């Protein structure tokens, strides 16, 4: 389940990793044509399905083993992000994993600088966006009944945040 799929990069990477992977890409109707074009270019279009609409209004289906949220929580704000995590929990199969990529700040919001600068960008360019610490996101995951919130080092500005549906 690739939420706020954008270009499809997360789903494409998973599909390239195994012929068994089927991806449901969810994004705004205006974005999905770009997703489709990129997926086709990488030769995995036959294993993708697409759902257009607002993340909190469309049906994600159920039984997914992995859900990715690649750099979306920062633009959604606290309340929508918390609701999105709860909805994602219900779309996963037991034992499923949520993977979240975000610009993280530390718990006392004194760094790192890339996360703090990005928070200013969200303040200026969104109604309620912000950057969050691992501790904040982990608490939202716990409230949504995920377990074992943890980080995984990955290329990029911050580690991935992973959690499991029991």
MARLUM-260614 format. One record per atom (N, C-alpha, C): atom name; x negated, y, z negated. Coordinates in steps of 0.05 Angstrom, whole numbers. Each point is the difference from the previous one (the first is absolute). Example, Ala and Ser with C-alpha at 12.3 -4.5 7.8 and 13.67 -1.06 7.14 Angstrom:
<atoms>
<atomo: N | u: -264 | v: -114 | w: -156>
<atomo: CA | u: 18 | v: 24 | w: 0>
<atomo: C | u: -18 | v: 24 | w: 0>
<atomo: N | u: 7 | v: 21 | w: 14>
<atomo: CA | u: -16 | v: 24 | w: -1>
<atomo: C | u: 15 | v: 22 | w: -14>
</atoms>
This chain:
<atoms>
<atomo: N | u: -17 | v: -23 | w: 0>
<atomo: CA | u: 17 | v: 23 | w: 0>
<atomo: C | u: -18 | v: 24 | w: 0>
<atomo: N | u: 0 | v: 15 | w: 22>
<atomo: CA | u: -18 | v: 24 | w: 3>
<atomo: C | u: 18 | v: 25 | w: -3>
<atomo: N | u: -1 | v: 12 | w: -23>
<atomo: CA | u: 18 | v: 23 | w: -6>
<atomo: C | u: -14 | v: 26 | w: 7>
<atomo: N | u: 15 | v: 17 | w: 13>
<atomo: CA | u: -11 | v: 25 | w: 11>
<atomo: C | u: -23 | v: -8 | w: 19>
<atomo: N | u: 7 | v: -17 | w: 19>
<atomo: CA | u: -20 | v: -14 | w: 16>
<atomo: C | u: -18 | v: 19 | w: 17>
<atomo: N | u: 10 | v: 23 | w: 8>
<atomo: CA | u: -16 | v: 18 | w: 16>
<atomo: C | u: -10 | v: -14 | w: 25>
<atomo: N | u: -26 | v: 1 | w: 4>
<atomo: CA | u: -12 | v: -12 | w: 24>
<atomo: C | u: 2 | v: -31 | w: 0>
<atomo: N | u: 5 | v: -11 | w: -24>
<atomo: CA | u: 2 | v: -29 | w: -2>
<atomo: C | u: -26 | v: -13 | w: -9>
<atomo: N | u: -19 | v: 16 | w: -8>
<atomo: CA | u: -27 | v: -10 | w: -6>
<atomo: C | u: 0 | v: -22 | w: -21>
<atomo: N | u: 16 | v: 3 | w: -21>
<atomo: CA | u: -1 | v: -21 | w: -21>
<atomo: C | u: 12 | v: -26 | w: 10>
<atomo: N | u: 23 | v: 2 | w: 13>
<atomo: CA | u: 12 | v: -24 | w: 11>
<atomo: C | u: -16 | v: -13 | w: 22>
<atomo: N | u: -12 | v: 16 | w: 17>
<atomo: CA | u: -17 | v: -10 | w: 21>
<atomo: C | u: -24 | v: -16 | w: -12>
<atomo: N | u: -12 | v: 11 | w: -20>
<atomo: CA | u: -23 | v: -14 | w: -13>
<atomo: C | u: 9 | v: -27 | w: -11>
<atomo: N | u: 23 | v: 0 | w: -13>
<atomo: CA | u: 10 | v: -26 | w: -11>
<atomo: C | u: 6 | v: -20 | w: 23>
<atomo: N | u: 13 | v: 10 | w: 21>
<atomo: CA | u: 7 | v: -18 | w: 23>
<atomo: C | u: -25 | v: -10 | w: 14>
<atomo: N | u: -21 | v: 16 | w: 1>
<atomo: CA | u: -25 | v: -10 | w: 12>
<atomo: C | u: -13 | v: -20 | w: -17>
<atomo: N | u: 5 | v: 0 | w: -26>
<atomo: CA | u: -12 | v: -19 | w: -19>
<atomo: C | u: 11 | v: -28 | w: 2>
<atomo: N | u: 24 | v: -3 | w: 9>
<atomo: CA | u: 13 | v: -27 | w: 2>
<atomo: C | u: 22 | v: 0 | w: 20>
<atomo: N | u: 1 | v: -21 | w: 16>
<atomo: CA | u: 22 | v: -3 | w: 19>
<atomo: C | u: 27 | v: -5 | w: -14>
<atomo: N | u: -1 | v: -8 | w: -25>
<atomo: CA | u: 25 | v: -5 | w: -16>
<atomo: C | u: 14 | v: 25 | w: -9>
<atomo: N | u: -14 | v: 23 | w: 0>
<atomo: CA | u: 11 | v: 25 | w: -11>
<atomo: C | u: 22 | v: 11 | w: 18>
<atomo: N | u: 22 | v: 7 | w: -12>
<atomo: CA | u: 22 | v: 15 | w: 13>
<atomo: C | u: 2 | v: 26 | w: -16>
<atomo: N | u: 3 | v: 22 | w: 14>
<atomo: CA | u: 0 | v: 27 | w: -13>
<atomo: C | u: 26 | v: 14 | w: 5>
<atomo: N | u: 12 | v: 11 | w: -21>
<atomo: CA | u: 22 | v: 18 | w: 2>
<atomo: C | u: -10 | v: 28 | w: -5>
<atomo: N | u: 0 | v: 17 | w: 20>
<atomo: CA | u: -10 | v: 27 | w: -2>
<atomo: C | u: 24 | v: 19 | w: -4>
<atomo: N | u: -1 | v: 16 | w: -21>
<atomo: CA | u: 21 | v: 19 | w: -7>
<atomo: C | u: -10 | v: 28 | w: 1>
<atomo: N | u: 13 | v: 17 | w: 15>
<atomo: CA | u: -7 | v: 29 | w: 1>
<atomo: C | u: 23 | v: 15 | w: 12>
<atomo: N | u: -4 | v: 27 | w: 2>
<atomo: CA | u: 20 | v: 17 | w: 12>
<atomo: C | u: 3 | v: -7 | w: 30>
<atomo: N | u: 24 | v: 5 | w: 11>
<atomo: CA | u: 5 | v: -7 | w: 28>
<atomo: C | u: -19 | v: 15 | w: 19>
<atomo: N | u: -9 | v: 24 | w: -7>
<atomo: CA | u: -18 | v: 15 | w: 17>
<atomo: C | u: -28 | v: -12 | w: 0>
<atomo: N | u: -7 | v: -15 | w: -21>
<atomo: CA | u: -27 | v: -11 | w: -3>
<atomo: C | u: -3 | v: -27 | w: 13>
<atomo: N | u: 21 | v: -16 | w: -1>
<atomo: CA | u: -2 | v: -28 | w: 9>
<atomo: C | u: -9 | v: -4 | w: 30>
<atomo: N | u: 6 | v: 19 | w: 18>
<atomo: CA | u: -11 | v: -4 | w: 27>
<atomo: C | u: -30 | v: 0 | w: 1>
<atomo: N | u: -13 | v: 16 | w: -18>
<atomo: CA | u: -29 | v: 0 | w: -2>
<atomo: C | u: -9 | v: -27 | w: -11>
<atomo: N | u: 14 | v: -10 | w: -20>
<atomo: CA | u: -7 | v: -26 | w: -12>
<atomo: C | u: 2 | v: -21 | w: 21>
<atomo: N | u: 22 | v: -1 | w: 15>
<atomo: CA | u: 3 | v: -20 | w: 21>
<atomo: C | u: -22 | v: 1 | w: 20>
<atomo: N | u: -7 | v: 23 | w: 9>
<atomo: CA | u: -21 | v: 4 | w: 20>
<atomo: C | u: -27 | v: -11 | w: -10>
<atomo: N | u: -7 | v: 6 | w: -25>
<atomo: CA | u: -25 | v: -9 | w: -11>
<atomo: C | u: 0 | v: -30 | w: -4>
<atomo: N | u: 22 | v: -11 | w: -10>
<atomo: CA | u: 3 | v: -28 | w: -4>
<atomo: C | u: -3 | v: -15 | w: 27>
<atomo: N | u: 12 | v: 10 | w: 20>
<atomo: CA | u: -3 | v: -12 | w: 27>
<atomo: C | u: -29 | v: 1 | w: 10>
<atomo: N | u: -13 | v: 22 | w: -5>
<atomo: CA | u: -28 | v: 3 | w: 9>
<atomo: C | u: -18 | v: -21 | w: -14>
<atomo: N | u: 6 | v: -7 | w: -25>
<atomo: CA | u: -15 | v: -20 | w: -14>
<atomo: C | u: 9 | v: -29 | w: 4>
<atomo: N | u: 21 | v: -3 | w: 17>
<atomo: CA | u: 8 | v: -27 | w: 8>
<atomo: C | u: 15 | v: -16 | w: -21>
<atomo: N | u: 13 | v: 13 | w: -19>
<atomo: CA | u: 14 | v: -14 | w: -21>
<atomo: C | u: 30 | v: 7 | w: -1>
<atomo: N | u: 10 | v: 12 | w: 21>
<atomo: CA | u: 28 | v: 10 | w: 0>
<atomo: C | u: 20 | v: -22 | w: -3>
<atomo: N | u: -6 | v: -24 | w: 9>
<atomo: CA | u: 20 | v: -22 | w: -2>
<atomo: C | u: 4 | v: -8 | w: -29>
<atomo: N | u: -17 | v: 8 | w: -18>
<atomo: CA | u: 3 | v: -7 | w: -29>
<atomo: C | u: 9 | v: 23 | w: -17>
<atomo: N | u: 9 | v: 21 | w: 12>
<atomo: CA | u: 10 | v: 24 | w: -14>
<atomo: C | u: 30 | v: 3 | w: 4>
<atomo: N | u: 13 | v: 9 | w: -21>
<atomo: CA | u: 27 | v: 10 | w: 2>
<atomo: C | u: 0 | v: 28 | w: -12>
<atomo: N | u: 19 | v: 16 | w: 7>
<atomo: CA | u: 0 | v: 28 | w: -7>
<atomo: C | u: 26 | v: 8 | w: -13>
<atomo: N | u: -1 | v: 16 | w: -21>
<atomo: CA | u: 23 | v: 11 | w: -13>
<atomo: C | u: -3 | v: 30 | w: -2>
<atomo: N | u: 19 | v: 15 | w: 12>
<atomo: CA | u: -2 | v: 29 | w: 0>
<atomo: C | u: 18 | v: 12 | w: -21>
<atomo: N | u: -12 | v: 20 | w: -15>
<atomo: CA | u: 16 | v: 15 | w: -19>
<atomo: C | u: -15 | v: 8 | w: -25>
<atomo: N | u: 14 | v: 12 | w: -18>
<atomo: CA | u: -10 | v: 9 | w: -26>
<atomo: C | u: -7 | v: -25 | w: -17>
<atomo: N | u: -23 | v: 0 | w: -12>
<atomo: CA | u: -9 | v: -23 | w: -15>
<atomo: C | u: 19 | v: -8 | w: -23>
<atomo: N | u: 13 | v: 20 | w: -11>
<atomo: CA | u: 19 | v: -6 | w: -22>
<atomo: C | u: 28 | v: -8 | w: 9>
<atomo: N | u: 5 | v: 2 | w: 26>
<atomo: CA | u: 27 | v: -6 | w: 10>
<atomo: C | u: 1 | v: -25 | w: 17>
<atomo: N | u: -21 | v: -8 | w: 13>
<atomo: CA | u: 1 | v: -23 | w: 18>
<atomo: C | u: -3 | v: -26 | w: -16>
<atomo: N | u: 9 | v: -22 | w: 12>
<atomo: CA | u: -3 | v: -27 | w: -13>
<atomo: C | u: -26 | v: -12 | w: 9>
<atomo: N | u: -18 | v: -6 | w: -20>
<atomo: CA | u: -26 | v: -12 | w: 5>
<atomo: C | u: 2 | v: -30 | w: 5>
<atomo: N | u: 23 | v: -12 | w: -6>
<atomo: CA | u: 2 | v: -29 | w: 0>
<atomo: C | u: -12 | v: -10 | w: -26>
<atomo: N | u: -6 | v: -26 | w: 0>
<atomo: CA | u: -11 | v: -13 | w: -24>
<atomo: C | u: -19 | v: -22 | w: 7>
<atomo: N | u: -14 | v: -10 | w: -20>
<atomo: CA | u: -18 | v: -22 | w: 4>
<atomo: C | u: -27 | v: 6 | w: 11>
<atomo: N | u: -7 | v: 26 | w: 1>
<atomo: CA | u: -26 | v: 8 | w: 11>
<atomo: C | u: -22 | v: -9 | w: -20>
<atomo: N | u: -23 | v: -8 | w: 11>
<atomo: CA | u: -23 | v: -8 | w: -17>
<atomo: C | u: -18 | v: 23 | w: -7>
<atomo: N | u: -1 | v: 20 | w: 18>
<atomo: CA | u: -17 | v: 23 | w: -4>
<atomo: C | u: 15 | v: 25 | w: 8>
<atomo: N | u: -2 | v: 22 | w: -15>
<atomo: CA | u: 11 | v: 25 | w: 8>
<atomo: C | u: -23 | v: 21 | w: -2>
<atomo: N | u: -4 | v: 15 | w: 21>
<atomo: CA | u: -20 | v: 21 | w: 0>
<atomo: C | u: 13 | v: 28 | w: -1>
<atomo: N | u: -11 | v: 17 | w: -16>
<atomo: CA | u: 7 | v: 28 | w: -1>
<atomo: C | u: -25 | v: 16 | w: 4>
<atomo: N | u: -6 | v: 6 | w: 25>
<atomo: CA | u: -25 | v: 13 | w: 7>
<atomo: C | u: 2 | v: 30 | w: 0>
<atomo: N | u: -8 | v: 13 | w: -21>
<atomo: CA | u: -1 | v: 29 | w: -2>
<atomo: C | u: 28 | v: 12 | w: 5>
<atomo: N | u: 19 | v: -9 | w: -16>
<atomo: CA | u: 27 | v: 11 | w: 1>
<atomo: C | u: 10 | v: 12 | w: -26>
<atomo: N | u: -8 | v: -12 | w: -23>
<atomo: CA | u: 10 | v: 10 | w: -25>
<atomo: C | u: -5 | v: 29 | w: -5>
<atomo: N | u: -23 | v: 10 | w: 9>
<atomo: CA | u: -8 | v: 28 | w: -5>
<atomo: C | u: 20 | v: 19 | w: 12>
<atomo: N | u: 13 | v: -7 | w: 22>
<atomo: CA | u: 19 | v: 19 | w: 12>
<atomo: C | u: 29 | v: -4 | w: -10>
<atomo: N | u: 5 | v: -21 | w: -15>
<atomo: CA | u: 27 | v: -6 | w: -9>
<atomo: C | u: 7 | v: 12 | w: -27>
<atomo: N | u: -20 | v: 7 | w: -16>
<atomo: CA | u: 6 | v: 10 | w: -27>
<atomo: C | u: 5 | v: -22 | w: -19>
<atomo: N | u: 0 | v: 6 | w: -26>
<atomo: CA | u: 3 | v: -20 | w: -21>
<atomo: C | u: 25 | v: -17 | w: 2>
<atomo: N | u: 23 | v: 14 | w: 1>
<atomo: CA | u: 26 | v: -15 | w: -1>
<atomo: C | u: 4 | v: -18 | w: 24>
<atomo: N | u: -5 | v: 10 | w: 24>
<atomo: CA | u: 3 | v: -16 | w: 24>
<atomo: C | u: -20 | v: -23 | w: 0>
<atomo: N | u: -25 | v: 6 | w: -9>
<atomo: CA | u: -20 | v: -21 | w: -1>
<atomo: C | u: 8 | v: -23 | w: -19>
<atomo: N | u: 10 | v: 8 | w: -23>
<atomo: CA | u: 9 | v: -21 | w: -19>
<atomo: C | u: 23 | v: -16 | w: 11>
<atomo: N | u: 19 | v: 13 | w: 14>
<atomo: CA | u: 22 | v: -14 | w: 12>
<atomo: C | u: -10 | v: -19 | w: 23>
<atomo: N | u: -19 | v: 10 | w: 15>
<atomo: CA | u: -11 | v: -16 | w: 22>
<atomo: C | u: -14 | v: -25 | w: -11>
<atomo: N | u: -15 | v: 2 | w: -22>
<atomo: CA | u: -13 | v: -23 | w: -12>
<atomo: C | u: 21 | v: -20 | w: -10>
<atomo: N | u: 21 | v: 9 | w: -12>
<atomo: CA | u: 22 | v: -18 | w: -9>
<atomo: C | u: 13 | v: -14 | w: 24>
<atomo: N | u: 5 | v: 15 | w: 21>
<atomo: CA | u: 12 | v: -12 | w: 23>
<atomo: C | u: -18 | v: -21 | w: 13>
<atomo: N | u: -26 | v: 6 | w: 1>
<atomo: CA | u: -20 | v: -18 | w: 11>
<atomo: C | u: -1 | v: -25 | w: -16>
<atomo: N | u: 1 | v: 2 | w: -27>
<atomo: CA | u: 0 | v: -24 | w: -17>
<atomo: C | u: 22 | v: -19 | w: 9>
<atomo: N | u: 23 | v: 10 | w: 5>
<atomo: CA | u: 23 | v: -17 | w: 7>
<atomo: C | u: -3 | v: -13 | w: 28>
<atomo: N | u: -16 | v: 12 | w: 17>
<atomo: CA | u: -5 | v: -10 | w: 27>
<atomo: C | u: -21 | v: -22 | w: 1>
<atomo: N | u: -16 | v: -2 | w: -21>
<atomo: CA | u: -21 | v: -20 | w: -1>
<atomo: C | u: 10 | v: -27 | w: -10>
<atomo: N | u: -13 | v: -21 | w: 9>
<atomo: CA | u: 4 | v: -27 | w: -11>
<atomo: C | u: -14 | v: -2 | w: -26>
<atomo: N | u: 8 | v: -18 | w: -18>
<atomo: CA | u: -15 | v: -5 | w: -24>
<atomo: C | u: -29 | v: -7 | w: 7>
<atomo: N | u: -19 | v: 13 | w: -14>
<atomo: CA | u: -28 | v: -4 | w: 6>
<atomo: C | u: -10 | v: 19 | w: 21>
<atomo: N | u: 18 | v: 17 | w: 11>
<atomo: CA | u: -8 | v: 19 | w: 21>
<atomo: C | u: -17 | v: 22 | w: -11>
<atomo: N | u: -15 | v: 13 | w: 17>
<atomo: CA | u: -18 | v: 21 | w: -8>
<atomo: C | u: 7 | v: 27 | w: 13>
<atomo: N | u: -2 | v: 21 | w: -15>
<atomo: CA | u: 3 | v: 27 | w: 10>
<atomo: C | u: -29 | v: 11 | w: 2>
<atomo: N | u: -6 | v: 13 | w: 22>
<atomo: CA | u: -26 | v: 13 | w: 4>
<atomo: C | u: 4 | v: 29 | w: 6>
<atomo: N | u: -11 | v: 17 | w: -17>
<atomo: CA | u: 4 | v: 29 | w: 2>
<atomo: C | u: -27 | v: 14 | w: 5>
<atomo: N | u: -1 | v: 16 | w: 21>
<atomo: CA | u: -23 | v: 17 | w: 6>
<atomo: C | u: 8 | v: 28 | w: -6>
<atomo: N | u: -16 | v: 14 | w: -16>
<atomo: CA | u: 5 | v: 28 | w: -7>
<atomo: C | u: -26 | v: 14 | w: -7>
<atomo: N | u: 1 | v: 27 | w: 2>
<atomo: CA | u: -22 | v: 16 | w: -12>
<atomo: C | u: 5 | v: 0 | w: -30>
<atomo: N | u: -17 | v: -12 | w: -15>
<atomo: CA | u: 4 | v: -1 | w: -29>
<atomo: C | u: -15 | v: 22 | w: -14>
<atomo: N | u: 11 | v: 9 | w: -22>
<atomo: CA | u: -15 | v: 18 | w: -19>
<atomo: C | u: -3 | v: -16 | w: -26>
<atomo: N | u: -19 | v: 10 | w: -17>
<atomo: CA | u: -3 | v: -14 | w: -25>
<atomo: C | u: 22 | v: 8 | w: -19>
<atomo: N | u: 2 | v: -14 | w: -23>
<atomo: CA | u: 22 | v: 4 | w: -18>
<atomo: C | u: 3 | v: 28 | w: -11>
<atomo: N | u: -22 | v: 14 | w: -3>
<atomo: CA | u: 1 | v: 28 | w: -11>
<atomo: C | u: 0 | v: 21 | w: 22>
<atomo: N | u: 2 | v: -9 | w: 25>
<atomo: CA | u: 2 | v: 17 | w: 24>
<atomo: C | u: -23 | v: 20 | w: 2>
<atomo: N | u: -24 | v: -9 | w: -5>
<atomo: CA | u: -24 | v: 16 | w: 3>
<atomo: C | u: -17 | v: -9 | w: 24>
<atomo: N | u: 9 | v: -20 | w: 14>
<atomo: CA | u: -15 | v: -10 | w: 23>
<atomo: C | u: 13 | v: -25 | w: 10>
<atomo: N | u: -10 | v: -12 | w: 21>
<atomo: CA | u: -21 | v: 11 | w: 17>
<atomo: C | u: 10 | v: 23 | w: 17>
<atomo: N | u: -18 | v: 16 | w: 11>
<atomo: CA | u: 8 | v: 24 | w: 15>
<atomo: C | u: 18 | v: -6 | w: 23>
<atomo: N | u: -5 | v: -22 | w: 15>
<atomo: CA | u: 17 | v: -4 | w: 24>
<atomo: C | u: 29 | v: -4 | w: -9>
<atomo: N | u: 5 | v: -13 | w: -22>
<atomo: CA | u: 28 | v: -3 | w: -10>
<atomo: C | u: 12 | v: 26 | w: -10>
<atomo: N | u: -17 | v: 16 | w: -13>
<atomo: CA | u: 10 | v: 26 | w: -9>
<atomo: C | u: 6 | v: 19 | w: 23>
<atomo: N | u: -17 | v: 1 | w: 20>
<atomo: CA | u: 5 | v: 17 | w: 23>
<atomo: C | u: 25 | v: -10 | w: 15>
<atomo: N | u: 3 | v: -26 | w: 1>
<atomo: CA | u: 24 | v: -11 | w: 14>
<atomo: C | u: 25 | v: 8 | w: -16>
<atomo: N | u: -1 | v: 1 | w: -26>
<atomo: CA | u: 23 | v: 8 | w: -16>
<atomo: C | u: 8 | v: 29 | w: 7>
<atomo: N | u: -20 | v: 17 | w: 4>
<atomo: CA | u: 7 | v: 28 | w: 8>
<atomo: C | u: 14 | v: 0 | w: 27>
<atomo: N | u: -10 | v: -17 | w: 19>
<atomo: CA | u: 13 | v: -3 | w: 26>
<atomo: C | u: 29 | v: -8 | w: -3>
<atomo: N | u: 6 | v: -19 | w: -18>
<atomo: CA | u: 27 | v: -9 | w: -4>
<atomo: C | u: 17 | v: 22 | w: -13>
<atomo: N | u: -12 | v: 15 | w: -18>
<atomo: CA | u: 14 | v: 23 | w: -13>
<atomo: C | u: 9 | v: 20 | w: 21>
<atomo: N | u: -17 | v: 6 | w: 19>
<atomo: CA | u: 5 | v: 20 | w: 20>
<atomo: C | u: 19 | v: -10 | w: 22>
<atomo: N | u: -2 | v: -26 | w: 7>
<atomo: CA | u: 13 | v: -10 | w: 24>
<atomo: C | u: 24 | v: -18 | w: -5>
<atomo: N | u: 7 | v: -6 | w: -24>
<atomo: CA | u: 23 | v: -17 | w: -6>
<atomo: C | u: 17 | v: 12 | w: -22>
<atomo: N | u: 24 | v: -11 | w: -2>
<atomo: CA | u: 18 | v: 10 | w: -22>
<atomo: C | u: -8 | v: -12 | w: -27>
<atomo: N | u: -9 | v: -25 | w: 0>
<atomo: CA | u: -6 | v: -12 | w: -26>
<atomo: C | u: -24 | v: -18 | w: 0>
<atomo: N | u: -16 | v: 0 | w: 21>
<atomo: CA | u: -23 | v: -17 | w: 2>
<atomo: C | u: -22 | v: 7 | w: -19>
<atomo: N | u: -18 | v: -20 | w: -5>
<atomo: CA | u: -22 | v: 4 | w: -19>
<atomo: C | u: -19 | v: -24 | w: 3>
<atomo: N | u: -22 | v: 1 | w: -14>
<atomo: CA | u: -17 | v: -23 | w: -2>
<atomo: C | u: 3 | v: -11 | w: -28>
<atomo: N | u: -5 | v: -26 | w: -4>
<atomo: CA | u: 5 | v: -13 | w: -25>
<atomo: C | u: -25 | v: -16 | w: -8>
<atomo: N | u: -1 | v: -7 | w: -26>
<atomo: CA | u: -21 | v: -17 | w: -10>
<atomo: C | u: 9 | v: -29 | w: 2>
<atomo: N | u: -20 | v: -18 | w: -1>
<atomo: CA | u: 6 | v: -28 | w: -1>
<atomo: C | u: 19 | v: -6 | w: -24>
<atomo: N | u: -5 | v: 13 | w: -23>
<atomo: CA | u: 16 | v: -5 | w: -23>
<atomo: C | u: 30 | v: 8 | w: 4>
<atomo: N | u: 4 | v: 22 | w: 14>
<atomo: CA | u: 28 | v: 8 | w: 6>
<atomo: C | u: 13 | v: -20 | w: 18>
<atomo: N | u: -13 | v: -7 | w: 22>
<atomo: CA | u: 12 | v: -19 | w: 19>
<atomo: C | u: 4 | v: -28 | w: -13>
<atomo: N | u: -20 | v: -8 | w: -16>
<atomo: CA | u: 3 | v: -26 | w: -14>
<atomo: C | u: 24 | v: 0 | w: -19>
<atomo: N | u: 5 | v: 23 | w: -13>
<atomo: CA | u: 24 | v: 1 | w: -18>
<atomo: C | u: 26 | v: -2 | w: 16>
<atomo: N | u: 0 | v: 12 | w: 24>
<atomo: CA | u: 24 | v: -2 | w: 17>
<atomo: C | u: 4 | v: -29 | w: 9>
<atomo: N | u: -22 | v: -13 | w: 7>
<atomo: CA | u: 1 | v: -28 | w: 8>
<atomo: C | u: 11 | v: -17 | w: -22>
<atomo: N | u: -10 | v: 5 | w: -25>
<atomo: CA | u: 10 | v: -15 | w: -23>
<atomo: C | u: 30 | v: 5 | w: -4>
<atomo: N | u: 8 | v: 25 | w: 2>
<atomo: CA | u: 29 | v: 6 | w: -3>
<atomo: C | u: 17 | v: -14 | w: 21>
<atomo: N | u: -12 | v: -5 | w: 24>
<atomo: CA | u: 14 | v: -14 | w: 22>
<atomo: C | u: -2 | v: -30 | w: -4>
<atomo: N | u: -13 | v: -9 | w: -21>
<atomo: CA | u: -3 | v: -28 | w: -8>
<atomo: C | u: -23 | v: -15 | w: 15>
<atomo: N | u: -17 | v: 15 | w: 13>
<atomo: CA | u: -24 | v: -13 | w: 11>
<atomo: C | u: -19 | v: -6 | w: -23>
<atomo: N | u: -18 | v: -20 | w: 5>
<atomo: CA | u: -20 | v: -7 | w: -20>
<atomo: C | u: -27 | v: 3 | w: 12>
<atomo: N | u: -20 | v: -1 | w: -17>
<atomo: CA | u: -28 | v: -1 | w: 8>
<atomo: C | u: -8 | v: 23 | w: 19>
<atomo: N | u: 7 | v: 24 | w: -7>
<atomo: CA | u: -9 | v: 23 | w: 16>
<atomo: C | u: -30 | v: 2 | w: -2>
<atomo: N | u: -13 | v: 2 | w: 22>
<atomo: CA | u: -29 | v: 0 | w: 1>
<atomo: C | u: -10 | v: 15 | w: 24>
<atomo: N | u: -26 | v: 6 | w: 1>
<atomo: CA | u: -11 | v: 13 | w: 23>
<atomo: C | u: -18 | v: -19 | w: 15>
<atomo: N | u: -3 | v: 5 | w: 26>
<atomo: CA | u: -18 | v: -16 | w: 17>
<atomo: C | u: -16 | v: 20 | w: 16>
<atomo: N | u: -27 | v: -1 | w: -3>
<atomo: CA | u: -17 | v: 18 | w: 15>
<atomo: C | u: 5 | v: -5 | w: 30>
<atomo: N | u: 2 | v: 22 | w: 15>
<atomo: CA | u: 5 | v: -2 | w: 29>
<atomo: C | u: -13 | v: 25 | w: 12>
<atomo: N | u: -7 | v: -2 | w: 26>
<atomo: CA | u: -10 | v: 24 | w: 13>
<atomo: C | u: 21 | v: 22 | w: -1>
<atomo: N | u: -8 | v: 24 | w: -5>
<atomo: CA | u: 19 | v: 22 | w: -2>
<atomo: C | u: -5 | v: 17 | w: -24>
<atomo: N | u: 18 | v: 20 | w: -5>
<atomo: CA | u: -5 | v: 19 | w: -21>
<atomo: C | u: 6 | v: -12 | w: -28>
<atomo: N | u: 16 | v: -21 | w: -2>
<atomo: CA | u: 7 | v: -12 | w: -25>
<atomo: C | u: 4 | v: -30 | w: 3>
<atomo: N | u: -1 | v: -15 | w: -22>
<atomo: CA | u: 6 | v: -28 | w: 2>
<atomo: C | u: 29 | v: -5 | w: 6>
<atomo: N | u: 7 | v: -24 | w: 10>
<atomo: CA | u: 28 | v: -8 | w: 2>
<atomo: C | u: 10 | v: -6 | w: -27>
<atomo: N | u: 26 | v: 4 | w: -4>
<atomo: CA | u: 14 | v: -9 | w: -24>
<atomo: C | u: 17 | v: -24 | w: 8>
<atomo: N | u: -4 | v: -22 | w: -15>
<atomo: CA | u: 15 | v: -24 | w: 5>
<atomo: C | u: 16 | v: -7 | w: -25>
<atomo: N | u: 23 | v: -12 | w: 4>
<atomo: CA | u: 16 | v: -11 | w: -22>
<atomo: C | u: 17 | v: -23 | w: 11>
<atomo: N | u: 10 | v: -17 | w: -18>
<atomo: CA | u: 13 | v: -25 | w: 8>
<atomo: C | u: 28 | v: 0 | w: -11>
<atomo: N | u: 18 | v: -12 | w: 17>
<atomo: CA | u: 27 | v: -6 | w: -10>
<atomo: C | u: 0 | v: -27 | w: -13>
<atomo: N | u: 7 | v: -2 | w: -25>
<atomo: CA | u: -1 | v: -26 | w: -14>
<atomo: C | u: 20 | v: -20 | w: 13>
</atoms>
